[in-house]
């Protein structure tokens, strides 16, 4: 087996659809059209995730260098989570509405959604971190 056959970066750059689930019942949420309400997300090995993670880490390191000490607040850590998931948000399904309007996939609108709806942030994070959601090839063990 050639491990390069997994090609996780390419598959995760392309993204995969997360069907949102009801936070209490775990049922797939559907729109008025009967289709799942979904978010297309890039994965943890994607260029988007890796570049954003490096940018956030470098910003922290610069602050440490300036101040001479580590000062990180829980709010900063939560915002980093929001920024990582927002950077990985590629699209919202056509039936995805928020506040009565269709949501456009931009880092700003995605970050705003994730700040307000933590249950969606948590589902998106779990999806992004599960490499199995992005494997297009299923190499068999020999």
C-alpha atoms as a printed R data frame, in Angstrom:
    type eleno elety resid chain resno       x      y      z
1   ATOM     1    CA   UNK     A     1   0.000  0.000  0.000
2   ATOM     2    CA   UNK     A     2   1.270  3.450 -0.900
3   ATOM     3    CA   UNK     A     3   0.342  5.881  1.868
4   ATOM     4    CA   UNK     A     4   0.319  8.716 -0.642
5   ATOM     5    CA   UNK     A     5  -2.921  7.194 -1.976
6   ATOM     6    CA   UNK     A     6  -4.698  8.743  0.995
7   ATOM     7    CA   UNK     A     7  -3.953 12.266 -0.348
8   ATOM     8    CA   UNK     A     8  -5.581 13.864  2.689
9   ATOM     9    CA   UNK     A     9  -4.578 17.443  1.922
10  ATOM    10    CA   UNK     A    10  -6.206 17.506 -1.513
11  ATOM    11    CA   UNK     A    11  -9.382 15.841 -0.282
12  ATOM    12    CA   UNK     A    12  -9.582 18.176  2.702
13  ATOM    13    CA   UNK     A    13  -8.979 21.252  0.539
14  ATOM    14    CA   UNK     A    14 -11.994 20.172 -1.556
15  ATOM    15    CA   UNK     A    15 -14.072 19.869  1.604
16  ATOM    16    CA   UNK     A    16 -17.059 17.730  2.560
17  ATOM    17    CA   UNK     A    17 -20.627 18.428  3.631
18  ATOM    18    CA   UNK     A    18 -21.585 18.397  7.308
19  ATOM    19    CA   UNK     A    19 -25.305 17.792  7.785
20  ATOM    20    CA   UNK     A    20 -26.256 19.786 10.873
21  ATOM    21    CA   UNK     A    21 -27.916 17.835 13.657
22  ATOM    22    CA   UNK     A    22 -30.497 18.958 16.170
23  ATOM    23    CA   UNK     A    23 -28.619 19.752 19.409
24  ATOM    24    CA   UNK     A    24 -31.049 17.740 21.544
25  ATOM    25    CA   UNK     A    25 -32.367 14.903 19.374
26  ATOM    26    CA   UNK     A    26 -29.360 14.462 17.065
27  ATOM    27    CA   UNK     A    27 -31.732 14.265 14.085
28  ATOM    28    CA   UNK     A    28 -30.434 15.699 10.813
29  ATOM    29    CA   UNK     A    29 -31.902 19.171 10.345
30  ATOM    30    CA   UNK     A    30 -33.744 19.670  7.076
31  ATOM    31    CA   UNK     A    31 -34.940 22.769  5.309
32  ATOM    32    CA   UNK     A    32 -38.338 23.434  3.830
33  ATOM    33    CA   UNK     A    33 -37.117 21.682  0.677
34  ATOM    34    CA   UNK     A    34 -36.633 18.456  2.654
35  ATOM    35    CA   UNK     A    35 -32.858 18.433  2.126
36  ATOM    36    CA   UNK     A    36 -30.305 18.504  4.950
37  ATOM    37    CA   UNK     A    37 -29.179 21.913  6.196
38  ATOM    38    CA   UNK     A    38 -25.447 21.636  5.639
39  ATOM    39    CA   UNK     A    39 -22.077 23.348  5.726
40  ATOM    40    CA   UNK     A    40 -19.223 22.461  3.354
41  ATOM    41    CA   UNK     A    41 -16.036 22.394  5.382
42  ATOM    42    CA   UNK     A    42 -12.341 21.947  4.660
43  ATOM    43    CA   UNK     A    43 -10.512 19.619  7.037
44  ATOM    44    CA   UNK     A    44  -7.744 19.830  9.592
45  ATOM    45    CA   UNK     A    45  -5.096 18.867  7.004
46  ATOM    46    CA   UNK     A    46  -6.320 21.469  4.493
47  ATOM    47    CA   UNK     A    47  -4.193 24.413  3.477
48  ATOM    48    CA   UNK     A    48  -6.873 26.751  4.877
49  ATOM    49    CA   UNK     A    49  -6.757 25.194  8.328
50  ATOM    50    CA   UNK     A    50  -2.972 24.918  8.452
51  ATOM    51    CA   UNK     A    51  -2.370 28.481  7.187
52  ATOM    52    CA   UNK     A    52  -4.889 29.957  9.629
53  ATOM    53    CA   UNK     A    53  -3.477 27.957 12.524
54  ATOM    54    CA   UNK     A    54   0.064 29.173 11.741
55  ATOM    55    CA   UNK     A    55  -1.143 32.784 11.430
56  ATOM    56    CA   UNK     A    56  -2.874 32.610 14.826
57  ATOM    57    CA   UNK     A    57   0.122 30.923 16.478
58  ATOM    58    CA   UNK     A    58   2.555 33.453 15.008
59  ATOM    59    CA   UNK     A    59   0.407 36.322 16.305
60  ATOM    60    CA   UNK     A    60   0.526 34.783 19.789
61  ATOM    61    CA   UNK     A    61   4.285 34.330 19.600
62  ATOM    62    CA   UNK     A    62   4.721 37.986 18.574
63  ATOM    63    CA   UNK     A    63   2.675 39.087 21.595
64  ATOM    64    CA   UNK     A    64   4.796 36.904 23.866
65  ATOM    65    CA   UNK     A    65   7.989 38.359 22.391
66  ATOM    66    CA   UNK     A    66   6.722 41.923 22.901
67  ATOM    67    CA   UNK     A    67   5.464 41.386 26.438
68  ATOM    68    CA   UNK     A    68   8.089 38.933 27.572
69  ATOM    69    CA   UNK     A    69   5.449 36.637 29.041
70  ATOM    70    CA   UNK     A    70   2.567 34.441 28.028
71  ATOM    71    CA   UNK     A    71  -0.799 36.104 28.501
72  ATOM    72    CA   UNK     A    72  -3.664 34.197 26.956
73  ATOM    73    CA   UNK     A    73  -7.269 34.571 27.975
74  ATOM    74    CA   UNK     A    74  -9.958 31.958 27.498
75  ATOM    75    CA   UNK     A    75 -11.803 34.370 25.211
76  ATOM    76    CA   UNK     A    76  -8.772 34.459 22.889
77  ATOM    77    CA   UNK     A    77  -8.664 30.676 22.731
78  ATOM    78    CA   UNK     A    78 -12.376 30.541 21.891
79  ATOM    79    CA   UNK     A    79 -11.925 33.196 19.198
80  ATOM    80    CA   UNK     A    80  -9.059 31.167 17.708
81  ATOM    81    CA   UNK     A    81 -11.447 28.200 17.449
82  ATOM    82    CA   UNK     A    82 -14.001 30.425 15.715
83  ATOM    83    CA   UNK     A    83 -11.394 31.762 13.280
84  ATOM    84    CA   UNK     A    84 -10.131 28.272 12.405
85  ATOM    85    CA   UNK     A    85 -13.608 26.928 11.659
86  ATOM    86    CA   UNK     A    86 -14.616 30.103  9.797
87  ATOM    87    CA   UNK     A    87 -11.519 29.790  7.600
88  ATOM    88    CA   UNK     A    88 -12.542 26.210  6.771
89  ATOM    89    CA   UNK     A    89 -16.124 27.137  5.875
90  ATOM    90    CA   UNK     A    90 -16.424 26.773  2.116
91  ATOM    91    CA   UNK     A    91 -20.207 26.985  1.592
92  ATOM    92    CA   UNK     A    92 -23.625 26.807  3.184
93  ATOM    93    CA   UNK     A    93 -26.366 24.723  1.600
94  ATOM    94    CA   UNK     A    94 -28.949 26.696 -0.351
95  ATOM    95    CA   UNK     A    95 -31.549 26.011  2.338
96  ATOM    96    CA   UNK     A    96 -29.349 27.336  5.170
97  ATOM    97    CA   UNK     A    97 -31.047 30.414  6.604
98  ATOM    98    CA   UNK     A    98 -30.157 32.405  9.682
99  ATOM    99    CA   UNK     A    99 -32.240 35.305 10.924
100 ATOM   100    CA   UNK     A   100 -34.616 34.776  8.010
101 ATOM   101    CA   UNK     A   101 -31.972 35.198  5.312
102 ATOM   102    CA   UNK     A   102 -29.722 32.902  3.308
103 ATOM   103    CA   UNK     A   103 -26.215 32.848  4.727
104 ATOM   104    CA   UNK     A   104 -23.287 33.606  2.444
105 ATOM   105    CA   UNK     A   105 -20.038 31.733  2.998
106 ATOM   106    CA   UNK     A   106 -17.496 34.373  3.926
107 ATOM   107    CA   UNK     A   107 -15.071 34.202  6.845
108 ATOM   108    CA   UNK     A   108 -16.832 37.142  8.515
109 ATOM   109    CA   UNK     A   109 -20.364 35.742  8.242
110 ATOM   110    CA   UNK     A   110 -19.214 32.259  9.253
111 ATOM   111    CA   UNK     A   111 -17.322 33.611 12.278
112 ATOM   112    CA   UNK     A   112 -20.369 35.614 13.318
113 ATOM   113    CA   UNK     A   113 -22.551 32.499 13.104
114 ATOM   114    CA   UNK     A   114 -20.088 30.385 15.106
115 ATOM   115    CA   UNK     A   115 -19.754 33.044 17.820
116 ATOM   116    CA   UNK     A   116 -23.534 33.163 18.263
117 ATOM   117    CA   UNK     A   117 -24.347 29.467 17.806
118 ATOM   118    CA   UNK     A   118 -21.760 27.469 19.705
119 ATOM   119    CA   UNK     A   119 -23.573 24.209 19.032
120 ATOM   120    CA   UNK     A   120 -22.898 24.701 15.316
121 ATOM   121    CA   UNK     A   121 -19.269 25.578 16.069
122 ATOM   122    CA   UNK     A   122 -18.886 22.353 18.057
123 ATOM   123    CA   UNK     A   123 -20.382 20.212 15.289
124 ATOM   124    CA   UNK     A   124 -18.177 21.883 12.681
125 ATOM   125    CA   UNK     A   125 -15.031 21.453 14.796
126 ATOM   126    CA   UNK     A   126 -15.706 17.762 15.361
127 ATOM   127    CA   UNK     A   127 -16.347 17.268 11.631
128 ATOM   128    CA   UNK     A   128 -13.181 19.123 10.581
129 ATOM   129    CA   UNK     A   129 -11.023 17.101 12.978
130 ATOM   130    CA   UNK     A   130 -12.312 13.716 11.757
131 ATOM   131    CA   UNK     A   131 -10.123 12.796  8.788
132 ATOM   132    CA   UNK     A   132 -12.529 10.004  7.875
133 ATOM   133    CA   UNK     A   133 -15.019 12.630  6.701
134 ATOM   134    CA   UNK     A   134 -12.639 13.550  3.878
135 ATOM   135    CA   UNK     A   135 -11.130 10.247  2.729
136 ATOM   136    CA   UNK     A   136 -12.020  9.736 -0.912
137 ATOM   137    CA   UNK     A   137  -9.829  6.679 -1.308
138 ATOM   138    CA   UNK     A   138 -10.107  3.721  0.996
139 ATOM   139    CA   UNK     A   139  -6.808  1.900  0.596
140 ATOM   140    CA   UNK     A   140  -7.019 -1.638  1.864
141 ATOM   141    CA   UNK     A   141  -4.453 -3.249  4.073
142 ATOM   142    CA   UNK     A   142  -2.399 -5.894  2.340
